[in-house]
Amino acid sequence: MPRLWFMLIIVVSWSVQASDYVVDKQKSSIVFAGSYDGDVFEGQFTRWTMDIALSRNNIGGSHFSAIFYTRSAKTGRVLYNTTLPQKGWFYSQKYPKAVFNSTAVRALGPHSLTVIGDLMIRGRTQQVSFLVELDESSPDNNHDLVMKGTFDIDRLAYHIGREADEDAEWVSRKIAITFNVVMTKK
């Protein structure tokens, strides 16, 4: 019975009951970070798409998908920007897209979800799971929802930089992916 009340509180506390959203890419970001030879680097994908169907009456029926164009990965450092699309790293010529599709969405509280899904990079798929924080407050009233989260990937599981640095001696094995997605209802 307490679980039922908890779920009822979640459904009632979310003001939007079911909707598809349009992402405001100008206000949103998908950032990756790691380290190279002990120095932290950060970059972002400048070209990506995301589809979000958030069903607040049926959280399990929600779905998130995203496509990241690997050639668009930019770090602000010329060496990294020219290396990332190459065969040993993203191999953008053969694998121009990284793709995420959710397989399960679960409510954790009134403003948080766990999203589980498949992330495919370089033709290799790994399951990822991450916490999503939802913020419906809009100080400028120009958006309906902000979705934030972060998760780590093992770059070697996707064969990213495996030939150049298989032991992760130079480039960190774990790469953090952080997203801040600003959306409006369709």
trRosetta pair geometry for C-beta under 8 A, 3 or more apart (Angstrom, degrees):
i j d omega theta_ij theta_ji phi_ij phi_ji
1 4 5.6 -52 -152 31 38 114
1 5 6.7 36 154 -16 67 102
2 5 5.7 -54 -152 37 37 112
2 6 6.3 42 150 -23 67 104
3 6 5.5 -52 -150 34 33 116
3 7 6.5 31 154 -16 66 104
4 7 5.9 -56 -149 37 31 108
4 8 6.3 32 152 -20 65 108
5 8 5.5 -55 -145 38 32 114
5 9 6.3 37 154 -22 66 103
6 9 5.8 -53 -152 32 29 112
6 10 6.7 32 150 -20 62 102
7 10 5.6 -49 -152 31 35 114
7 11 6.5 32 153 -17 66 104
7 107 7.2 118 -124 72 76 142
8 11 5.9 -54 -148 37 32 109
8 12 6.2 25 157 -13 66 111
9 12 5.9 -61 -142 43 29 106
9 13 5.9 24 162 -21 67 114
9 110 6.8 -71 131 -78 92 105
10 13 6.1 -62 -142 36 23 106
10 14 6.8 15 163 -14 61 106
10 59 7.9 -23 134 -44 136 137
10 107 5.2 79 -177 170 159 150
10 109 6.9 -168 -101 176 107 25
10 110 5.4 -155 -119 -95 64 57
11 14 6.6 -64 -155 33 26 102
11 56 6.6 135 -134 150 65 89
11 57 6.5 62 -141 -114 115 51
13 110 4.3 -34 94 -140 147 122
14 17 7.3 132 106 -90 101 40
14 56 4.6 -140 104 -156 146 143
14 110 6.9 -175 -53 -166 79 75
14 136 7.7 151 -143 -44 69 148
15 136 6.5 143 31 171 112 162
16 19 5.4 -49 170 2 122 129
16 54 7.8 54 107 99 121 117
16 56 6.1 132 98 -9 68 145
16 136 7.4 -177 -1 -119 108 132
16 144 6.8 68 -58 169 149 123
16 145 7.3 -78 22 -57 150 124
16 185 6.9 -162 -136 -79 141 129
17 56 5.2 -130 -157 64 31 113
17 57 5.5 28 -179 -41 91 102
18 54 7.4 -168 -144 102 48 59
18 55 4.7 11 -125 -131 99 67
18 56 5.9 -138 -70 28 55 76
18 57 5.6 -43 -54 12 111 103
18 58 7.7 22 -97 29 120 85
19 54 6.3 -4 64 64 71 89
19 144 8.0 -50 102 122 158 155
19 185 4.7 -50 -179 -131 145 105
19 186 6.8 174 -179 29 91 82
20 51 7.8 -27 -158 -171 106 81
20 52 6.8 143 -157 89 60 63
20 53 5.2 -26 -101 -105 83 71
20 54 7.7 147 -103 23 31 67
20 185 7.5 100 75 -156 47 64
20 186 4.7 1 85 4 95 131
21 52 4.6 -17 48 77 108 117
21 54 6.6 25 -15 10 116 111
21 144 7.2 -142 -122 67 109 120
21 145 6.5 -77 -113 52 147 123
21 183 3.9 20 171 178 132 133
21 184 6.6 147 -157 73 82 28
21 185 6.0 -60 -105 -101 69 40
21 186 6.6 -147 -106 -27 16 82
22 183 6.4 147 71 -156 40 78
22 184 5.4 -21 59 64 95 83
22 185 7.6 35 13 125 85 10
22 186 5.6 114 -32 -82 97 73
23 28 5.7 -26 179 -13 103 161
23 49 8.0 157 43 -160 137 49
23 50 5.0 70 -36 63 154 109
23 52 7.2 108 -57 1 98 117
23 181 5.7 -54 -132 -168 110 102
23 182 7.1 103 -161 73 64 52
23 183 5.4 -43 -99 -96 51 84
24 27 4.5 17 112 33 116 107
24 28 6.0 140 84 -21 62 101
24 142 8.0 62 -82 135 167 101
24 143 6.2 -97 2 -97 141 120
24 182 4.5 -45 55 96 110 102
24 183 6.7 -168 2 -91 83 27
24 184 6.6 69 -42 -9 107 97
25 28 5.4 -67 -127 46 34 108
25 48 7.7 166 -125 66 117 80
27 143 7.1 -126 82 -55 158 145
27 182 4.0 -29 102 39 118 151
28 179 7.6 3 -176 -173 98 83
28 180 6.1 -171 -147 99 59 66
28 181 4.6 30 -136 -125 125 49
28 182 5.0 -145 -66 22 85 79
29 44 5.7 -57 -166 -136 96 143
29 178 7.8 10 109 105 100 87
29 179 7.0 -172 94 -144 56 48
29 180 5.2 21 47 49 87 97
30 44 6.0 127 79 -158 57 87
30 45 4.9 -17 83 40 117 105
30 48 5.7 15 19 19 146 166
30 66 7.8 145 -96 180 150 147
30 68 6.6 -130 118 -105 155 119
30 177 7.1 -11 -174 -169 85 94
30 178 7.8 163 -157 84 40 48
30 179 5.1 -4 -108 -105 70 89
30 181 8.0 28 -66 -71 83 94
31 42 6.1 -2 -176 -174 111 101
31 43 7.1 161 -155 87 66 33
31 44 4.7 -43 -100 -91 62 93
31 177 7.4 153 83 -157 50 45
31 178 4.6 -17 64 62 101 96
31 179 7.4 -179 22 -79 70 40
32 42 7.2 166 87 -153 46 54
32 43 5.6 -14 60 65 90 83
32 44 7.0 160 14 -95 71 38
32 45 7.6 67 -11 -30 107 85
32 73 7.2 -19 32 -142 134 111
32 175 5.5 6 -172 167 106 112
32 176 6.8 154 -156 81 51 53
32 177 5.5 -18 -100 -99 78 67
32 178 7.7 174 -83 20 29 72
33 40 6.6 4 -174 -173 105 97
33 41 6.8 -180 -146 91 61 50
33 42 4.4 -13 -100 -104 95 79
33 43 7.6 164 -80 21 52 59
33 175 7.0 157 72 -165 36 68
33 176 4.7 -16 59 59 92 104
33 178 7.1 15 3 0 112 112
34 40 7.6 -180 103 -146 26 60
34 41 6.2 -9 65 56 68 90
34 155 7.5 2 -92 -33 157 137
34 171 6.4 41 129 -176 136 82
34 172 4.1 -158 -173 52 99 116
34 174 7.0 172 -119 95 97 52
34 175 4.5 -47 -63 -109 119 75
34 176 7.0 169 -69 15 62 73
35 38 6.1 -10 169 -145 124 10
35 39 6.2 157 -157 76 83 31
35 40 5.2 -47 -97 -93 84 48
35 41 6.7 143 -116 10 29 77
35 171 7.3 167 88 -151 51 44
35 172 4.4 80 41 -35 81 118
36 39 5.8 -28 67 63 72 87
36 41 5.5 25 3 -14 107 127
36 80 7.6 -141 -29 -88 159 115
36 170 6.1 12 -156 157 70 82
36 171 5.3 -10 -104 -100 77 72
36 172 7.6 -92 -61 -6 44 79
37 170 5.5 -12 -62 -152 74 77
41 75 5.6 0 175 -160 113 132
41 77 6.8 -68 -136 9 121 138
41 80 6.4 162 -170 -89 152 161
42 75 6.8 146 88 -144 35 81
42 76 7.9 19 78 19 74 120
43 73 5.7 59 133 178 136 81
43 74 5.5 -177 -161 93 104 36
43 75 3.5 -59 -81 -88 115 69
43 76 7.1 -159 -103 4 78 78
43 80 6.9 -149 -63 131 140 136
43 84 7.9 -135 112 -69 173 158
44 73 7.6 -170 100 -143 22 55
44 74 6.4 -20 61 61 65 82
45 48 4.8 69 118 -43 127 120
45 68 4.6 -75 -129 -153 167 104
45 69 6.8 137 -168 51 111 63
45 70 8.0 -57 -118 -104 111 29
45 72 5.2 68 -165 98 70 106
45 73 5.7 -32 -94 -88 68 62
45 74 7.9 130 -112 16 21 75
46 72 4.4 -133 53 178 78 106
46 73 7.9 -172 5 -81 80 14
46 74 5.5 29 -26 7 117 123
47 68 7.8 117 92 -162 62 50
47 69 4.2 -22 96 41 111 129
47 71 7.8 -3 45 74 129 80
47 72 3.7 -165 26 -75 94 162
48 66 6.3 8 177 -177 113 100
48 67 6.3 176 -154 89 66 56
48 68 4.7 -14 -107 -107 110 61
48 69 6.5 -147 -77 8 55 77
48 72 7.2 -148 -41 78 75 145
49 66 6.8 174 89 -151 51 56
49 67 4.9 12 49 48 93 99
50 64 7.4 -16 -169 -168 98 84
50 65 7.1 167 -152 90 53 50
50 66 4.4 -10 -103 -103 82 90
50 67 7.8 -158 -70 24 47 60
50 181 6.5 -72 85 -134 166 141
51 63 7.6 -6 112 112 97 97
51 64 7.5 162 87 -155 59 38
51 65 4.9 2 53 57 99 96
51 66 7.6 -166 22 -73 61 47
52 63 7.7 177 -150 91 36 57
52 64 5.5 4 -112 -112 74 76
52 147 7.5 -175 -118 -13 155 157
52 181 7.8 141 -48 135 146 145
52 183 6.5 -55 52 -112 148 156
53 61 7.9 -73 123 135 110 78
53 62 6.1 -178 100 -151 69 56
53 63 4.7 19 52 49 106 89
53 64 7.9 -149 35 -67 62 43
54 62 5.0 17 -127 -131 45 119
54 145 7.7 -105 34 123 162 174
55 58 4.6 -19 127 63 127 80
55 59 6.7 -162 85 -86 77 23
55 61 4.4 -20 54 84 151 104
55 62 4.9 -153 29 -70 78 72
56 59 6.9 18 -136 -74 33 75
58 61 3.9 30 116 13 114 120
58 62 7.5 173 102 -32 67 71
59 62 5.6 -31 -166 -4 46 118
59 105 5.6 -130 162 114 80 99
59 106 6.5 84 126 -136 127 25
59 107 4.6 -126 -79 -38 173 98
59 113 6.9 -167 -162 -120 121 113
60 104 7.2 -29 -139 -151 76 72
60 105 6.4 175 -116 66 28 77
60 106 7.2 25 -85 -90 74 60
62 102 7.5 -20 113 98 80 154
62 105 4.2 -59 70 64 109 159
62 113 7.7 -57 74 -146 156 155
63 101 7.8 -15 -170 -166 99 76
63 102 5.5 -176 -150 60 54 113
63 105 7.3 -134 -75 -18 31 130
64 100 7.3 -20 120 121 93 109
64 101 7.8 164 91 -152 57 34
64 102 4.3 75 46 -24 81 128
64 105 7.1 113 -5 -79 101 125
64 115 5.9 -12 30 -147 140 142
64 117 6.9 -104 73 -49 96 155
65 99 7.5 -9 -170 -174 92 86
65 100 6.3 174 -150 94 47 67
65 101 4.8 4 -111 -107 96 68
65 102 6.9 -113 -64 6 60 78
66 99 7.3 169 88 -153 54 45
66 100 4.5 13 49 49 93 107
67 97 5.2 -30 -164 -158 100 120
67 98 7.4 148 -160 75 49 49
67 99 5.5 -11 -106 -104 72 76
67 100 7.9 -153 -68 26 34 69
68 72 7.5 -133 178 58 72 111
68 73 7.9 53 160 -66 113 91
68 97 6.8 132 68 -160 47 62
68 98 4.3 -15 60 58 104 101
68 99 7.7 -157 23 -70 72 33
68 100 7.9 47 -9 -7 102 99
69 72 4.5 66 86 0 99 116
69 96 6.2 -17 -147 162 78 84
69 97 6.0 -38 -100 -99 53 68
70 73 6.0 -20 -170 -15 50 112
70 84 7.4 -155 169 147 86 100
70 85 6.6 133 125 -112 93 71
70 90 3.9 172 175 176 130 140
70 91 7.9 6 118 64 157 45
70 92 4.5 -158 94 -101 108 91
70 95 6.4 44 5 110 153 84
70 96 6.1 -156 32 -165 98 32
70 97 6.8 -153 -13 -92 91 13
70 98 5.8 101 -67 -23 95 95
70 121 7.6 117 -88 -147 124 90
71 85 4.9 43 -116 -108 70 126
71 90 7.5 -166 -65 101 46 143
71 92 4.1 108 -67 -167 84 152
71 96 6.4 -24 -13 -143 107 80
73 81 7.6 -172 103 -125 72 61
73 84 4.8 -113 86 147 126 154
73 85 7.5 174 44 -59 102 76
73 90 6.6 160 12 -44 140 152
74 81 5.7 18 -130 -110 64 109
75 80 4.2 -17 41 96 147 140
75 81 5.9 -146 32 -59 86 78
75 84 7.5 145 -17 -35 114 138
76 81 7.9 153 19 -48 14 117
77 80 4.3 63 79 16 106 109
77 81 6.5 174 83 -14 51 89
78 81 5.7 -60 -141 39 29 112
78 82 6.2 18 164 -11 66 109
79 82 6.4 -65 -149 41 23 101
79 83 6.1 16 158 -15 63 117
80 83 5.7 -63 -140 42 29 108
80 84 6.0 38 164 -34 68 105
81 84 6.4 -41 -139 19 23 113
82 85 7.5 -66 -167 34 30 97
82 86 7.5 40 145 -37 60 111
83 86 5.6 -56 -163 13 43 123
83 89 5.9 93 144 -20 78 150
84 89 5.0 -117 -144 121 36 148
84 90 5.4 33 164 -3 74 115
84 92 7.8 55 123 -35 75 119
85 89 7.1 27 27 75 9 113
85 90 5.6 -42 -116 61 36 115
85 91 7.8 111 174 -90 47 5
85 92 3.8 -41 -151 9 88 132
85 93 7.5 88 165 -28 97 74
86 89 5.4 68 62 23 77 100
86 90 7.6 94 47 44 40 71
86 91 7.1 -20 125 -84 33 49
86 92 7.9 10 -24 14 16 91
87 91 4.9 43 -137 -106 41 91
87 93 7.6 -30 -78 35 75 113
87 94 7.7 58 -119 7 76 120
88 91 7.4 131 10 -61 14 90
88 161 6.2 57 144 -112 91 40
88 162 7.5 -144 -167 48 78 59
88 163 4.7 -104 -132 56 105 114
88 164 4.9 84 159 -27 143 110
89 160 5.7 31 -162 -162 57 76
89 161 5.3 23 -107 -62 73 75
89 164 7.6 -15 -64 15 80 136
90 95 6.6 -135 163 82 71 105
90 98 7.8 -82 -144 -47 108 110
90 121 7.5 -81 -133 -174 77 102
90 122 6.8 -151 -159 -67 44 99
90 160 6.6 13 -76 -123 51 100
91 94 4.9 -23 149 45 107 106
91 95 5.2 59 90 26 94 102
91 122 5.8 79 43 -119 116 101
92 95 6.7 -79 -114 74 25 62
92 96 5.5 58 -174 -108 71 57
93 96 7.4 13 -134 -67 8 84
94 122 8.0 48 93 -140 106 70
95 98 7.6 54 152 -69 107 64
95 121 7.2 89 151 179 141 49
95 122 4.7 -172 28 -111 174 44
95 123 5.8 -115 -97 -26 126 83
98 119 7.0 10 172 -178 102 87
98 120 6.5 -178 -158 91 58 57
98 121 4.4 1 -121 -99 109 81
98 122 8.0 -5 -95 -17 89 56
99 119 7.5 172 89 -151 45 45
99 120 4.8 0 55 53 89 105
100 117 5.7 74 -179 114 86 134
100 118 7.1 171 -146 87 50 48
100 119 4.9 -11 -99 -103 86 76
100 120 7.7 -171 -73 20 40 67
100 128 7.5 -49 -130 46 111 128
101 117 5.5 -166 96 -168 40 117
101 118 5.5 -3 57 55 86 93
102 105 5.8 27 165 -54 144 95
102 115 5.3 -73 -118 -168 121 100
102 116 6.8 94 -157 74 77 44
102 117 3.9 -81 -108 -78 39 125
103 116 5.6 -59 62 107 90 89
103 117 5.1 152 1 -111 76 54
103 118 6.3 70 -35 -18 117 88
103 127 7.7 -51 24 -129 137 102
104 114 7.9 -4 113 107 96 92
104 115 7.6 162 89 -156 57 41
104 116 4.3 8 56 52 98 112
104 117 7.5 -161 32 -64 58 63
105 113 5.7 -8 -171 -178 91 129
105 114 7.4 164 -155 83 44 53
105 115 5.4 -6 -108 -108 79 72
105 116 7.7 -155 -70 26 38 70
106 113 6.5 147 76 -162 42 73
106 114 4.7 -7 59 54 98 99
106 116 7.8 32 0 -4 102 104
107 112 7.7 105 -165 86 56 56
107 113 5.9 -47 -104 -105 42 74
108 112 4.4 -48 65 103 113 102
108 113 6.2 176 5 -106 92 17
108 114 5.7 95 -49 -26 113 89
108 131 7.1 -23 3 -133 159 95
109 112 4.7 33 46 39 95 101
111 133 6.3 28 136 -163 94 68
111 134 4.8 -139 -165 64 71 84
111 135 6.9 56 -169 -79 127 46
111 136 7.7 -123 -119 -3 109 93
112 131 6.2 -11 -169 -171 111 97
112 132 6.6 157 -155 81 58 54
112 133 5.5 -23 -101 -104 87 57
112 134 6.8 -160 -76 12 34 84
113 131 7.4 149 80 -159 45 51
113 132 4.5 -12 61 57 95 107
113 134 6.9 58 -6 -28 101 112
114 129 6.4 5 -179 -175 101 98
114 130 7.4 168 -152 86 61 28
114 131 6.1 -36 -99 -98 66 57
114 132 7.5 174 -93 14 16 83
115 129 7.1 173 88 -150 48 52
115 130 5.8 -16 59 62 91 77
115 131 8.0 153 17 -107 78 10
115 132 5.4 52 -14 -22 115 121
115 149 7.7 -35 27 -110 119 179
116 127 6.7 5 -176 -176 92 104
116 128 7.4 179 -148 92 50 44
116 129 4.6 -10 -103 -103 79 89
117 127 7.2 175 97 -148 23 66
117 128 6.2 -18 66 60 70 82
117 129 7.9 142 17 -87 56 49
118 125 5.0 1 -174 -170 109 114
118 126 7.4 151 -151 76 62 28
118 127 6.0 -44 -95 -97 61 59
118 128 7.7 127 -122 17 14 79
119 125 7.0 154 77 -149 38 61
119 126 5.8 -24 62 64 90 79
119 127 7.7 123 16 -133 79 13
119 128 4.8 27 -8 -3 123 126
119 153 6.8 -99 99 -105 153 129
120 123 6.9 -1 -179 -131 103 13
120 124 6.7 165 -149 79 66 32
120 125 4.4 -28 -91 -90 86 81
121 124 6.3 -27 70 60 62 84
121 153 7.7 72 5 171 146 155
121 158 4.1 7 80 -154 113 141
121 160 6.7 -17 132 -52 132 116
122 158 5.2 119 34 169 114 88
122 159 5.4 -123 109 63 152 102
122 160 6.6 -174 -16 -66 140 75
124 157 6.9 -173 134 141 135 67
124 158 5.0 178 70 -131 123 56
124 159 6.2 124 -10 7 147 101
126 153 7.2 126 74 -146 141 97
126 154 7.5 -161 -149 46 172 95
126 157 5.3 54 -73 134 146 133
126 158 6.8 -91 -7 -65 124 87
128 151 5.7 105 179 136 117 151
128 153 6.7 -44 -96 -92 129 89
129 151 7.3 170 84 -127 37 141
130 149 5.1 103 145 163 119 132
130 150 7.0 -158 -155 87 125 25
130 151 3.7 -90 -90 -56 123 128
131 149 5.7 -178 89 -131 57 108
132 147 5.5 -15 -170 -166 111 97
132 148 7.2 138 -159 68 59 39
132 149 4.6 -57 -101 -54 55 135
133 147 7.4 150 75 -156 49 45
133 148 4.7 -23 60 64 101 94
133 149 6.4 161 11 -70 74 74
134 145 6.2 -29 -161 -161 95 105
134 146 7.4 144 -159 76 45 52
134 147 6.0 -14 -102 -101 68 70
135 145 7.1 138 73 -160 50 54
135 146 4.3 -17 61 59 103 102
135 147 7.9 -163 23 -69 75 28
135 148 7.0 28 -4 -1 113 111
136 144 6.9 -23 -142 167 79 58
136 145 5.7 -23 -100 -101 67 71
136 146 7.9 -160 -70 21 25 72
138 141 5.1 109 115 -92 116 30
138 142 6.5 -168 -179 38 121 48
138 143 5.3 -175 -119 63 124 67
138 144 6.9 -40 -51 -93 140 21
140 143 7.7 48 70 10 94 83
142 184 7.7 -72 153 -77 54 121
143 146 6.7 73 115 -59 138 82
143 182 4.9 -69 -124 180 164 97
143 183 6.3 106 -168 70 108 31
143 184 5.3 -110 -134 -69 61 80
144 183 6.2 -56 60 104 88 77
144 184 5.1 107 2 -132 101 48
144 185 5.0 37 -2 -22 167 86
145 182 7.9 160 90 -156 48 43
145 183 4.8 -19 69 66 91 105
145 184 7.9 165 26 -87 75 24
145 185 8.0 83 1 -54 108 76
146 180 6.9 -9 -174 -172 105 76
146 181 6.9 156 -159 80 55 49
146 182 5.3 -17 -106 -103 84 65
146 183 7.3 171 -88 20 34 77
147 179 7.2 -8 109 117 89 110
147 180 7.8 163 83 -154 52 32
147 181 4.5 -14 60 61 97 104
147 183 6.8 29 -3 -4 104 122
148 179 6.8 -175 -141 94 41 65
148 180 5.2 8 -107 -108 88 69
148 181 7.5 -171 -72 23 44 68
149 178 7.4 -167 100 -146 42 53
149 179 5.7 3 57 53 77 94
150 176 5.9 1 -174 -175 111 102
150 177 6.6 166 -152 86 59 50
150 178 4.3 -12 -102 -102 98 77
150 179 7.4 176 -80 17 51 63
151 176 7.5 166 90 -150 25 61
151 177 5.6 -14 63 58 73 97
152 174 4.6 -12 -169 -166 127 107
152 175 6.7 142 -155 70 69 37
152 176 5.4 -40 -95 -95 74 59
152 177 7.3 161 -101 13 22 77
153 157 7.3 -123 174 51 83 116
153 158 6.9 13 159 -13 125 128
153 174 7.3 148 72 -151 36 57
153 175 5.3 -22 60 61 88 91
153 177 6.3 43 -10 -17 106 116
154 157 4.2 72 88 -5 107 113
154 158 7.5 152 92 -2 64 83
154 173 5.9 -8 -147 158 76 93
154 174 6.4 -36 -96 -94 57 61
155 158 6.0 -68 -162 46 41 102
155 160 4.0 -85 -174 69 94 115
155 161 5.9 16 140 36 129 109
155 171 7.3 -53 68 125 158 116
155 172 7.8 105 7 100 128 62
155 173 6.2 -151 36 -165 91 43
155 174 7.6 -172 -7 -101 87 10
155 175 5.2 74 -54 -13 106 119
156 159 7.0 36 -165 -87 42 29
156 160 7.1 -99 -71 50 28 70
156 161 7.5 -71 -83 74 66 83
156 162 5.6 106 -137 -95 74 92
156 166 7.0 91 -126 -149 121 54
156 168 6.8 -82 -43 -55 127 106
156 173 5.7 -32 -6 -144 113 93
159 162 4.5 -58 -150 -6 61 135
160 175 7.9 -32 86 -11 148 146
161 164 5.1 -68 -160 55 72 106
161 165 5.0 -13 157 44 108 100
161 171 5.4 -42 156 62 165 148
162 165 7.6 -97 -129 65 13 53
162 166 5.3 44 -173 -99 62 78
163 166 7.0 23 -102 -54 13 97
164 170 7.8 -68 135 53 95 132
164 171 7.9 46 100 9 110 127
165 168 6.1 79 145 -95 101 28
165 169 6.0 -136 -155 42 94 76
165 170 4.8 -105 -117 43 137 100
165 171 5.0 114 85 27 161 97
168 171 6.4 -91 -141 80 64 58
168 172 6.3 28 -167 -160 111 22
168 173 3.9 -40 -100 -55 154 91
172 175 6.7 140 93 -73 103 61
